[in-house]
Amino acid sequence: MRKLYIFIGLIISCSSTFCYAESKIDLKGFHGKLRAQLHELGYLSELNDKYQLRLTEVTIDPQGYMKDHHHSGPGIRCVISGELTYVINSQKTLYKTGDCFTERGDITHTSANAKNKPVKLLNFELLPGSVKDNENSLQPVR
């Protein structure tokens, strides 16, 4: 059983915190915590080291925002509490608790919490294997 725990520990890294402030994106009140990360992709072994799966829990403070940005890869976002205002291609959408949506990664968008209580999201992402374990997936608009 001990070997199983060691094996799982090598594959999944849990509870690391991302520093979004280090990105070159105009933002306020975003906090990310890495919940799980998978580098070895089982039967998809030809993708090992080329891609990784990542789950991040993101908290957005009241009145928090993230201006124009995109990501290193595509993902699925699920709102687990609060309301997220999301703008892509000038179209504004309000996502509420229980809503999930997808992002391609390569399309510029903004996110904001216009309410007076925090928003919590689960971000599931497919990222290049070159993204470091302690790096967030944010990319500035070029």
Chimera marker file (.cmm) of the C-alpha trace (Angstrom):
<marker_set name="trace">
<marker id="1" x="0.000" y="0.000" z="0.000" r="1" g="1" b="0" radius="0.5"/>
<marker id="2" x="2.902" y="2.356" z="0.781" r="1" g="1" b="0" radius="0.5"/>
<marker id="3" x="4.194" y="1.952" z="-2.784" r="1" g="1" b="0" radius="0.5"/>
<marker id="4" x="0.799" y="3.022" z="-4.129" r="1" g="1" b="0" radius="0.5"/>
<marker id="5" x="0.888" y="6.243" z="-2.077" r="1" g="1" b="0" radius="0.5"/>
<marker id="6" x="4.418" y="7.008" z="-3.254" r="1" g="1" b="0" radius="0.5"/>
<marker id="7" x="3.383" y="6.366" z="-6.871" r="1" g="1" b="0" radius="0.5"/>
<marker id="8" x="0.347" y="8.637" z="-6.582" r="1" g="1" b="0" radius="0.5"/>
<marker id="9" x="2.501" y="11.297" z="-4.941" r="1" g="1" b="0" radius="0.5"/>
<marker id="10" x="4.901" y="11.253" z="-7.884" r="1" g="1" b="0" radius="0.5"/>
<marker id="11" x="2.108" y="11.745" z="-10.388" r="1" g="1" b="0" radius="0.5"/>
<marker id="12" x="-0.159" y="14.188" z="-8.565" r="1" g="1" b="0" radius="0.5"/>
<marker id="13" x="1.010" y="17.366" z="-6.866" r="1" g="1" b="0" radius="0.5"/>
<marker id="14" x="-1.538" y="18.852" z="-4.458" r="1" g="1" b="0" radius="0.5"/>
<marker id="15" x="-2.198" y="22.149" z="-2.730" r="1" g="1" b="0" radius="0.5"/>
<marker id="16" x="0.447" y="24.357" z="-4.317" r="1" g="1" b="0" radius="0.5"/>
<marker id="17" x="-0.436" y="28.034" z="-4.529" r="1" g="1" b="0" radius="0.5"/>
<marker id="18" x="-0.079" y="30.068" z="-7.731" r="1" g="1" b="0" radius="0.5"/>
<marker id="19" x="0.980" y="33.678" z="-7.646" r="1" g="1" b="0" radius="0.5"/>
<marker id="20" x="-1.151" y="35.358" z="-10.298" r="1" g="1" b="0" radius="0.5"/>
<marker id="21" x="0.420" y="38.740" z="-9.474" r="1" g="1" b="0" radius="0.5"/>
<marker id="22" x="3.630" y="37.610" z="-11.215" r="1" g="1" b="0" radius="0.5"/>
<marker id="23" x="1.826" y="37.402" z="-14.552" r="1" g="1" b="0" radius="0.5"/>
<marker id="24" x="1.911" y="40.461" z="-16.802" r="1" g="1" b="0" radius="0.5"/>
<marker id="25" x="-1.873" y="40.799" z="-16.810" r="1" g="1" b="0" radius="0.5"/>
<marker id="26" x="-3.951" y="43.541" z="-15.182" r="1" g="1" b="0" radius="0.5"/>
<marker id="27" x="-5.716" y="41.728" z="-12.355" r="1" g="1" b="0" radius="0.5"/>
<marker id="28" x="-6.924" y="42.111" z="-8.796" r="1" g="1" b="0" radius="0.5"/>
<marker id="29" x="-8.096" y="39.580" z="-6.220" r="1" g="1" b="0" radius="0.5"/>
<marker id="30" x="-7.326" y="36.266" z="-7.989" r="1" g="1" b="0" radius="0.5"/>
<marker id="31" x="-5.933" y="33.363" z="-5.924" r="1" g="1" b="0" radius="0.5"/>
<marker id="32" x="-5.193" y="29.886" z="-7.294" r="1" g="1" b="0" radius="0.5"/>
<marker id="33" x="-4.462" y="26.628" z="-5.538" r="1" g="1" b="0" radius="0.5"/>
<marker id="34" x="-3.243" y="23.605" z="-7.472" r="1" g="1" b="0" radius="0.5"/>
<marker id="35" x="-5.426" y="20.664" z="-6.431" r="1" g="1" b="0" radius="0.5"/>
<marker id="36" x="-4.161" y="17.918" z="-8.750" r="1" g="1" b="0" radius="0.5"/>
<marker id="37" x="-1.767" y="17.493" z="-11.637" r="1" g="1" b="0" radius="0.5"/>
<marker id="38" x="-1.253" y="14.479" z="-13.879" r="1" g="1" b="0" radius="0.5"/>
<marker id="39" x="1.907" y="14.108" z="-15.985" r="1" g="1" b="0" radius="0.5"/>
<marker id="40" x="1.706" y="10.382" z="-16.810" r="1" g="1" b="0" radius="0.5"/>
<marker id="41" x="-1.345" y="9.839" z="-19.008" r="1" g="1" b="0" radius="0.5"/>
<marker id="42" x="-1.817" y="6.068" z="-18.802" r="1" g="1" b="0" radius="0.5"/>
<marker id="43" x="-2.845" y="4.488" z="-22.110" r="1" g="1" b="0" radius="0.5"/>
<marker id="44" x="-2.059" y="7.796" z="-23.824" r="1" g="1" b="0" radius="0.5"/>
<marker id="45" x="1.644" y="7.270" z="-23.142" r="1" g="1" b="0" radius="0.5"/>
<marker id="46" x="2.650" y="8.923" z="-26.427" r="1" g="1" b="0" radius="0.5"/>
<marker id="47" x="1.455" y="12.179" z="-24.813" r="1" g="1" b="0" radius="0.5"/>
<marker id="48" x="3.594" y="11.812" z="-21.667" r="1" g="1" b="0" radius="0.5"/>
<marker id="49" x="5.882" y="14.833" z="-21.216" r="1" g="1" b="0" radius="0.5"/>
<marker id="50" x="4.123" y="16.586" z="-24.108" r="1" g="1" b="0" radius="0.5"/>
<marker id="51" x="0.936" y="17.387" z="-22.151" r="1" g="1" b="0" radius="0.5"/>
<marker id="52" x="-0.362" y="17.426" z="-18.595" r="1" g="1" b="0" radius="0.5"/>
<marker id="53" x="-3.782" y="17.591" z="-16.966" r="1" g="1" b="0" radius="0.5"/>
<marker id="54" x="-4.269" y="20.086" z="-14.163" r="1" g="1" b="0" radius="0.5"/>
<marker id="55" x="-7.032" y="20.971" z="-11.710" r="1" g="1" b="0" radius="0.5"/>
<marker id="56" x="-6.813" y="24.370" z="-10.020" r="1" g="1" b="0" radius="0.5"/>
<marker id="57" x="-9.208" y="25.883" z="-7.492" r="1" g="1" b="0" radius="0.5"/>
<marker id="58" x="-9.479" y="29.619" z="-8.107" r="1" g="1" b="0" radius="0.5"/>
<marker id="59" x="-10.944" y="32.151" z="-5.688" r="1" g="1" b="0" radius="0.5"/>
<marker id="60" x="-11.861" y="35.616" z="-6.943" r="1" g="1" b="0" radius="0.5"/>
<marker id="61" x="-12.325" y="38.260" z="-4.262" r="1" g="1" b="0" radius="0.5"/>
<marker id="62" x="-15.355" y="40.576" z="-4.331" r="1" g="1" b="0" radius="0.5"/>
<marker id="63" x="-14.779" y="43.187" z="-7.059" r="1" g="1" b="0" radius="0.5"/>
<marker id="64" x="-11.822" y="41.124" z="-8.334" r="1" g="1" b="0" radius="0.5"/>
<marker id="65" x="-11.057" y="41.061" z="-12.041" r="1" g="1" b="0" radius="0.5"/>
<marker id="66" x="-8.646" y="39.802" z="-14.671" r="1" g="1" b="0" radius="0.5"/>
<marker id="67" x="-8.346" y="41.901" z="-17.826" r="1" g="1" b="0" radius="0.5"/>
<marker id="68" x="-7.558" y="40.614" z="-21.326" r="1" g="1" b="0" radius="0.5"/>
<marker id="69" x="-5.651" y="37.329" z="-21.257" r="1" g="1" b="0" radius="0.5"/>
<marker id="70" x="-5.614" y="33.806" z="-22.618" r="1" g="1" b="0" radius="0.5"/>
<marker id="71" x="-4.191" y="30.461" z="-21.446" r="1" g="1" b="0" radius="0.5"/>
<marker id="72" x="-1.465" y="27.968" z="-22.369" r="1" g="1" b="0" radius="0.5"/>
<marker id="73" x="-4.094" y="25.356" z="-23.230" r="1" g="1" b="0" radius="0.5"/>
<marker id="74" x="-7.819" y="24.584" z="-23.349" r="1" g="1" b="0" radius="0.5"/>
<marker id="75" x="-9.922" y="23.861" z="-20.308" r="1" g="1" b="0" radius="0.5"/>
<marker id="76" x="-13.247" y="23.393" z="-18.601" r="1" g="1" b="0" radius="0.5"/>
<marker id="77" x="-14.298" y="25.875" z="-15.902" r="1" g="1" b="0" radius="0.5"/>
<marker id="78" x="-16.927" y="25.101" z="-13.257" r="1" g="1" b="0" radius="0.5"/>
<marker id="79" x="-18.325" y="27.716" z="-10.869" r="1" g="1" b="0" radius="0.5"/>
<marker id="80" x="-18.680" y="26.093" z="-7.444" r="1" g="1" b="0" radius="0.5"/>
<marker id="81" x="-19.894" y="29.236" z="-5.652" r="1" g="1" b="0" radius="0.5"/>
<marker id="82" x="-20.742" y="32.815" z="-6.529" r="1" g="1" b="0" radius="0.5"/>
<marker id="83" x="-21.251" y="34.477" z="-9.905" r="1" g="1" b="0" radius="0.5"/>
<marker id="84" x="-18.589" y="35.047" z="-12.560" r="1" g="1" b="0" radius="0.5"/>
<marker id="85" x="-18.876" y="37.693" z="-15.263" r="1" g="1" b="0" radius="0.5"/>
<marker id="86" x="-17.036" y="36.442" z="-18.342" r="1" g="1" b="0" radius="0.5"/>
<marker id="87" x="-16.497" y="38.417" z="-21.552" r="1" g="1" b="0" radius="0.5"/>
<marker id="88" x="-15.292" y="36.876" z="-24.801" r="1" g="1" b="0" radius="0.5"/>
<marker id="89" x="-15.577" y="38.510" z="-28.248" r="1" g="1" b="0" radius="0.5"/>
<marker id="90" x="-17.521" y="41.416" z="-26.647" r="1" g="1" b="0" radius="0.5"/>
<marker id="91" x="-20.199" y="38.981" z="-25.440" r="1" g="1" b="0" radius="0.5"/>
<marker id="92" x="-20.846" y="39.094" z="-21.686" r="1" g="1" b="0" radius="0.5"/>
<marker id="93" x="-22.047" y="35.944" z="-19.892" r="1" g="1" b="0" radius="0.5"/>
<marker id="94" x="-22.911" y="35.542" z="-16.219" r="1" g="1" b="0" radius="0.5"/>
<marker id="95" x="-22.013" y="32.090" z="-14.894" r="1" g="1" b="0" radius="0.5"/>
<marker id="96" x="-23.617" y="31.050" z="-11.601" r="1" g="1" b="0" radius="0.5"/>
<marker id="97" x="-23.018" y="28.297" z="-9.058" r="1" g="1" b="0" radius="0.5"/>
<marker id="98" x="-23.164" y="24.935" z="-10.840" r="1" g="1" b="0" radius="0.5"/>
<marker id="99" x="-22.466" y="26.325" z="-14.318" r="1" g="1" b="0" radius="0.5"/>
<marker id="100" x="-19.578" y="24.940" z="-16.374" r="1" g="1" b="0" radius="0.5"/>
<marker id="101" x="-18.126" y="26.271" z="-19.605" r="1" g="1" b="0" radius="0.5"/>
<marker id="102" x="-15.174" y="25.643" z="-21.899" r="1" g="1" b="0" radius="0.5"/>
<marker id="103" x="-12.237" y="27.774" z="-23.006" r="1" g="1" b="0" radius="0.5"/>
<marker id="104" x="-10.027" y="27.021" z="-25.998" r="1" g="1" b="0" radius="0.5"/>
<marker id="105" x="-7.119" y="28.827" z="-24.404" r="1" g="1" b="0" radius="0.5"/>
<marker id="106" x="-6.156" y="30.844" z="-27.470" r="1" g="1" b="0" radius="0.5"/>
<marker id="107" x="-9.046" y="33.338" z="-27.376" r="1" g="1" b="0" radius="0.5"/>
<marker id="108" x="-8.711" y="36.603" z="-25.454" r="1" g="1" b="0" radius="0.5"/>
<marker id="109" x="-11.229" y="37.044" z="-22.634" r="1" g="1" b="0" radius="0.5"/>
<marker id="110" x="-11.808" y="38.781" z="-19.291" r="1" g="1" b="0" radius="0.5"/>
<marker id="111" x="-13.228" y="37.562" z="-15.982" r="1" g="1" b="0" radius="0.5"/>
<marker id="112" x="-14.668" y="39.509" z="-13.061" r="1" g="1" b="0" radius="0.5"/>
<marker id="113" x="-16.542" y="39.167" z="-9.795" r="1" g="1" b="0" radius="0.5"/>
<marker id="114" x="-18.947" y="42.114" z="-9.614" r="1" g="1" b="0" radius="0.5"/>
<marker id="115" x="-20.610" y="40.834" z="-6.439" r="1" g="1" b="0" radius="0.5"/>
<marker id="116" x="-19.810" y="41.286" z="-2.746" r="1" g="1" b="0" radius="0.5"/>
<marker id="117" x="-18.940" y="37.657" z="-2.007" r="1" g="1" b="0" radius="0.5"/>
<marker id="118" x="-16.095" y="35.516" z="-3.370" r="1" g="1" b="0" radius="0.5"/>
<marker id="119" x="-16.368" y="33.372" z="-6.496" r="1" g="1" b="0" radius="0.5"/>
<marker id="120" x="-14.852" y="29.885" z="-6.457" r="1" g="1" b="0" radius="0.5"/>
<marker id="121" x="-14.030" y="28.042" z="-9.689" r="1" g="1" b="0" radius="0.5"/>
<marker id="122" x="-12.572" y="24.686" z="-10.563" r="1" g="1" b="0" radius="0.5"/>
<marker id="123" x="-10.327" y="24.971" z="-13.639" r="1" g="1" b="0" radius="0.5"/>
<marker id="124" x="-9.582" y="21.721" z="-15.473" r="1" g="1" b="0" radius="0.5"/>
<marker id="125" x="-6.836" y="22.310" z="-18.054" r="1" g="1" b="0" radius="0.5"/>
<marker id="126" x="-4.881" y="20.435" z="-20.703" r="1" g="1" b="0" radius="0.5"/>
<marker id="127" x="-1.492" y="22.158" z="-20.759" r="1" g="1" b="0" radius="0.5"/>
<marker id="128" x="1.832" y="21.697" z="-22.526" r="1" g="1" b="0" radius="0.5"/>
<marker id="129" x="4.215" y="19.476" z="-20.584" r="1" g="1" b="0" radius="0.5"/>
<marker id="130" x="6.659" y="22.389" z="-20.472" r="1" g="1" b="0" radius="0.5"/>
<marker id="131" x="4.464" y="24.398" z="-18.060" r="1" g="1" b="0" radius="0.5"/>
<marker id="132" x="6.198" y="24.170" z="-14.686" r="1" g="1" b="0" radius="0.5"/>
<marker id="133" x="4.366" y="22.755" z="-11.669" r="1" g="1" b="0" radius="0.5"/>
<marker id="134" x="4.308" y="26.117" z="-9.885" r="1" g="1" b="0" radius="0.5"/>
<marker id="135" x="3.328" y="28.192" z="-12.968" r="1" g="1" b="0" radius="0.5"/>
<marker id="136" x="-0.177" y="29.338" z="-13.760" r="1" g="1" b="0" radius="0.5"/>
<marker id="137" x="-1.471" y="28.991" z="-17.326" r="1" g="1" b="0" radius="0.5"/>
<marker id="138" x="-2.070" y="32.709" z="-17.935" r="1" g="1" b="0" radius="0.5"/>
<marker id="139" x="-0.737" y="34.263" z="-21.113" r="1" g="1" b="0" radius="0.5"/>
<marker id="140" x="-0.696" y="38.005" z="-21.827" r="1" g="1" b="0" radius="0.5"/>
<marker id="141" x="-2.312" y="39.208" z="-25.030" r="1" g="1" b="0" radius="0.5"/>
<marker id="142" x="0.321" y="39.861" z="-27.695" r="1" g="1" b="0" radius="0.5"/>
<link id1="1" id2="2" r="1" g="1" b="0" radius="0.2"/>
<link id1="2" id2="3" r="1" g="1" b="0" radius="0.2"/>
<link id1="3" id2="4" r="1" g="1" b="0" radius="0.2"/>
<link id1="4" id2="5" r="1" g="1" b="0" radius="0.2"/>
<link id1="5" id2="6" r="1" g="1" b="0" radius="0.2"/>
<link id1="6" id2="7" r="1" g="1" b="0" radius="0.2"/>
<link id1="7" id2="8" r="1" g="1" b="0" radius="0.2"/>
<link id1="8" id2="9" r="1" g="1" b="0" radius="0.2"/>
<link id1="9" id2="10" r="1" g="1" b="0" radius="0.2"/>
<link id1="10" id2="11" r="1" g="1" b="0" radius="0.2"/>
<link id1="11" id2="12" r="1" g="1" b="0" radius="0.2"/>
<link id1="12" id2="13" r="1" g="1" b="0" radius="0.2"/>
<link id1="13" id2="14" r="1" g="1" b="0" radius="0.2"/>
<link id1="14" id2="15" r="1" g="1" b="0" radius="0.2"/>
<link id1="15" id2="16" r="1" g="1" b="0" radius="0.2"/>
<link id1="16" id2="17" r="1" g="1" b="0" radius="0.2"/>
<link id1="17" id2="18" r="1" g="1" b="0" radius="0.2"/>
<link id1="18" id2="19" r="1" g="1" b="0" radius="0.2"/>
<link id1="19" id2="20" r="1" g="1" b="0" radius="0.2"/>
<link id1="20" id2="21" r="1" g="1" b="0" radius="0.2"/>
<link id1="21" id2="22" r="1" g="1" b="0" radius="0.2"/>
<link id1="22" id2="23" r="1" g="1" b="0" radius="0.2"/>
<link id1="23" id2="24" r="1" g="1" b="0" radius="0.2"/>
<link id1="24" id2="25" r="1" g="1" b="0" radius="0.2"/>
<link id1="25" id2="26" r="1" g="1" b="0" radius="0.2"/>
<link id1="26" id2="27" r="1" g="1" b="0" radius="0.2"/>
<link id1="27" id2="28" r="1" g="1" b="0" radius="0.2"/>
<link id1="28" id2="29" r="1" g="1" b="0" radius="0.2"/>
<link id1="29" id2="30" r="1" g="1" b="0" radius="0.2"/>
<link id1="30" id2="31" r="1" g="1" b="0" radius="0.2"/>
<link id1="31" id2="32" r="1" g="1" b="0" radius="0.2"/>
<link id1="32" id2="33" r="1" g="1" b="0" radius="0.2"/>
<link id1="33" id2="34" r="1" g="1" b="0" radius="0.2"/>
<link id1="34" id2="35" r="1" g="1" b="0" radius="0.2"/>
<link id1="35" id2="36" r="1" g="1" b="0" radius="0.2"/>
<link id1="36" id2="37" r="1" g="1" b="0" radius="0.2"/>
<link id1="37" id2="38" r="1" g="1" b="0" radius="0.2"/>
<link id1="38" id2="39" r="1" g="1" b="0" radius="0.2"/>
<link id1="39" id2="40" r="1" g="1" b="0" radius="0.2"/>
<link id1="40" id2="41" r="1" g="1" b="0" radius="0.2"/>
<link id1="41" id2="42" r="1" g="1" b="0" radius="0.2"/>
<link id1="42" id2="43" r="1" g="1" b="0" radius="0.2"/>
<link id1="43" id2="44" r="1" g="1" b="0" radius="0.2"/>
<link id1="44" id2="45" r="1" g="1" b="0" radius="0.2"/>
<link id1="45" id2="46" r="1" g="1" b="0" radius="0.2"/>
<link id1="46" id2="47" r="1" g="1" b="0" radius="0.2"/>
<link id1="47" id2="48" r="1" g="1" b="0" radius="0.2"/>
<link id1="48" id2="49" r="1" g="1" b="0" radius="0.2"/>
<link id1="49" id2="50" r="1" g="1" b="0" radius="0.2"/>
<link id1="50" id2="51" r="1" g="1" b="0" radius="0.2"/>
<link id1="51" id2="52" r="1" g="1" b="0" radius="0.2"/>
<link id1="52" id2="53" r="1" g="1" b="0" radius="0.2"/>
<link id1="53" id2="54" r="1" g="1" b="0" radius="0.2"/>
<link id1="54" id2="55" r="1" g="1" b="0" radius="0.2"/>
<link id1="55" id2="56" r="1" g="1" b="0" radius="0.2"/>
<link id1="56" id2="57" r="1" g="1" b="0" radius="0.2"/>
<link id1="57" id2="58" r="1" g="1" b="0" radius="0.2"/>
<link id1="58" id2="59" r="1" g="1" b="0" radius="0.2"/>
<link id1="59" id2="60" r="1" g="1" b="0" radius="0.2"/>
<link id1="60" id2="61" r="1" g="1" b="0" radius="0.2"/>
<link id1="61" id2="62" r="1" g="1" b="0" radius="0.2"/>
<link id1="62" id2="63" r="1" g="1" b="0" radius="0.2"/>
<link id1="63" id2="64" r="1" g="1" b="0" radius="0.2"/>
<link id1="64" id2="65" r="1" g="1" b="0" radius="0.2"/>
<link id1="65" id2="66" r="1" g="1" b="0" radius="0.2"/>
<link id1="66" id2="67" r="1" g="1" b="0" radius="0.2"/>
<link id1="67" id2="68" r="1" g="1" b="0" radius="0.2"/>
<link id1="68" id2="69" r="1" g="1" b="0" radius="0.2"/>
<link id1="69" id2="70" r="1" g="1" b="0" radius="0.2"/>
<link id1="70" id2="71" r="1" g="1" b="0" radius="0.2"/>
<link id1="71" id2="72" r="1" g="1" b="0" radius="0.2"/>
<link id1="72" id2="73" r="1" g="1" b="0" radius="0.2"/>
<link id1="73" id2="74" r="1" g="1" b="0" radius="0.2"/>
<link id1="74" id2="75" r="1" g="1" b="0" radius="0.2"/>
<link id1="75" id2="76" r="1" g="1" b="0" radius="0.2"/>
<link id1="76" id2="77" r="1" g="1" b="0" radius="0.2"/>
<link id1="77" id2="78" r="1" g="1" b="0" radius="0.2"/>
<link id1="78" id2="79" r="1" g="1" b="0" radius="0.2"/>
<link id1="79" id2="80" r="1" g="1" b="0" radius="0.2"/>
<link id1="80" id2="81" r="1" g="1" b="0" radius="0.2"/>
<link id1="81" id2="82" r="1" g="1" b="0" radius="0.2"/>
<link id1="82" id2="83" r="1" g="1" b="0" radius="0.2"/>
<link id1="83" id2="84" r="1" g="1" b="0" radius="0.2"/>
<link id1="84" id2="85" r="1" g="1" b="0" radius="0.2"/>
<link id1="85" id2="86" r="1" g="1" b="0" radius="0.2"/>
<link id1="86" id2="87" r="1" g="1" b="0" radius="0.2"/>
<link id1="87" id2="88" r="1" g="1" b="0" radius="0.2"/>
<link id1="88" id2="89" r="1" g="1" b="0" radius="0.2"/>
<link id1="89" id2="90" r="1" g="1" b="0" radius="0.2"/>
<link id1="90" id2="91" r="1" g="1" b="0" radius="0.2"/>
<link id1="91" id2="92" r="1" g="1" b="0" radius="0.2"/>
<link id1="92" id2="93" r="1" g="1" b="0" radius="0.2"/>
<link id1="93" id2="94" r="1" g="1" b="0" radius="0.2"/>
<link id1="94" id2="95" r="1" g="1" b="0" radius="0.2"/>
<link id1="95" id2="96" r="1" g="1" b="0" radius="0.2"/>
<link id1="96" id2="97" r="1" g="1" b="0" radius="0.2"/>
<link id1="97" id2="98" r="1" g="1" b="0" radius="0.2"/>
<link id1="98" id2="99" r="1" g="1" b="0" radius="0.2"/>
<link id1="99" id2="100" r="1" g="1" b="0" radius="0.2"/>
<link id1="100" id2="101" r="1" g="1" b="0" radius="0.2"/>
<link id1="101" id2="102" r="1" g="1" b="0" radius="0.2"/>
<link id1="102" id2="103" r="1" g="1" b="0" radius="0.2"/>
<link id1="103" id2="104" r="1" g="1" b="0" radius="0.2"/>
<link id1="104" id2="105" r="1" g="1" b="0" radius="0.2"/>
<link id1="105" id2="106" r="1" g="1" b="0" radius="0.2"/>
<link id1="106" id2="107" r="1" g="1" b="0" radius="0.2"/>
<link id1="107" id2="108" r="1" g="1" b="0" radius="0.2"/>
<link id1="108" id2="109" r="1" g="1" b="0" radius="0.2"/>
<link id1="109" id2="110" r="1" g="1" b="0" radius="0.2"/>
<link id1="110" id2="111" r="1" g="1" b="0" radius="0.2"/>
<link id1="111" id2="112" r="1" g="1" b="0" radius="0.2"/>
<link id1="112" id2="113" r="1" g="1" b="0" radius="0.2"/>
<link id1="113" id2="114" r="1" g="1" b="0" radius="0.2"/>
<link id1="114" id2="115" r="1" g="1" b="0" radius="0.2"/>
<link id1="115" id2="116" r="1" g="1" b="0" radius="0.2"/>
<link id1="116" id2="117" r="1" g="1" b="0" radius="0.2"/>
<link id1="117" id2="118" r="1" g="1" b="0" radius="0.2"/>
<link id1="118" id2="119" r="1" g="1" b="0" radius="0.2"/>
<link id1="119" id2="120" r="1" g="1" b="0" radius="0.2"/>
<link id1="120" id2="121" r="1" g="1" b="0" radius="0.2"/>
<link id1="121" id2="122" r="1" g="1" b="0" radius="0.2"/>
<link id1="122" id2="123" r="1" g="1" b="0" radius="0.2"/>
<link id1="123" id2="124" r="1" g="1" b="0" radius="0.2"/>
<link id1="124" id2="125" r="1" g="1" b="0" radius="0.2"/>
<link id1="125" id2="126" r="1" g="1" b="0" radius="0.2"/>
<link id1="126" id2="127" r="1" g="1" b="0" radius="0.2"/>
<link id1="127" id2="128" r="1" g="1" b="0" radius="0.2"/>
<link id1="128" id2="129" r="1" g="1" b="0" radius="0.2"/>
<link id1="129" id2="130" r="1" g="1" b="0" radius="0.2"/>
<link id1="130" id2="131" r="1" g="1" b="0" radius="0.2"/>
<link id1="131" id2="132" r="1" g="1" b="0" radius="0.2"/>
<link id1="132" id2="133" r="1" g="1" b="0" radius="0.2"/>
<link id1="133" id2="134" r="1" g="1" b="0" radius="0.2"/>
<link id1="134" id2="135" r="1" g="1" b="0" radius="0.2"/>
<link id1="135" id2="136" r="1" g="1" b="0" radius="0.2"/>
<link id1="136" id2="137" r="1" g="1" b="0" radius="0.2"/>
<link id1="137" id2="138" r="1" g="1" b="0" radius="0.2"/>
<link id1="138" id2="139" r="1" g="1" b="0" radius="0.2"/>
<link id1="139" id2="140" r="1" g="1" b="0" radius="0.2"/>
<link id1="140" id2="141" r="1" g="1" b="0" radius="0.2"/>
<link id1="141" id2="142" r="1" g="1" b="0" radius="0.2"/>
</marker_set>
